[in-house]
């Protein structure tokens, strides 16, 4: 096993982590806008 073998999988893991982070951020902003909407009414 070479050291280079672990690098692509690490990058893939980071990319998937970033995608999940982005999705959760979008969900958070959605719920925040809903909360603002409810509080303003």
Backbone torsions as a table, in degrees:
resi	resn	phi	psi	omega
1	UNK	NA	128.8	180.0
2	UNK	-95.8	159.8	178.7
3	UNK	-65.5	-33.2	-177.2
4	UNK	-65.8	-21.4	-177.1
5	UNK	-64.7	-31.3	-176.3
6	UNK	-80.9	-16.2	-173.9
7	UNK	-70.1	-49.2	-179.4
8	UNK	-59.5	-41.5	180.0
9	UNK	-64.9	-36.7	177.3
10	UNK	-62.9	-43.8	-179.8
11	UNK	-62.9	-42.4	178.9
12	UNK	-61.1	-42.2	179.8
13	UNK	-62.4	-41.0	179.5
14	UNK	-65.5	-41.8	-178.9
15	UNK	-64.0	-45.1	179.7
16	UNK	-64.8	-37.8	178.4
17	UNK	-62.4	-42.9	179.9
18	UNK	-64.8	-38.7	178.7
19	UNK	-63.3	-44.2	179.4
20	UNK	-63.4	-40.0	179.7
21	UNK	-61.7	-43.9	-179.9
22	UNK	-62.6	-42.9	-179.9
23	UNK	-63.2	-44.5	-178.8
24	UNK	-66.5	-33.8	177.6
25	UNK	-65.8	-40.7	178.8
26	UNK	-63.6	-43.0	179.6
27	UNK	-63.6	-39.5	179.3
28	UNK	-62.6	-46.9	-178.5
29	UNK	-64.1	-35.4	177.6
30	UNK	-62.8	-49.0	-178.5
31	UNK	-65.5	-33.3	178.1
32	UNK	-66.2	-42.0	179.8
33	UNK	-66.3	-35.6	177.4
34	UNK	-64.9	-42.5	179.4
35	UNK	-62.4	-43.5	179.6
36	UNK	-61.9	-40.6	-179.8
37	UNK	-61.4	-44.8	-178.3
38	UNK	-67.1	-40.1	-176.2
39	UNK	-71.8	-30.2	-178.3
40	UNK	-74.5	-28.3	-179.9
41	UNK	-77.1	NA	NA
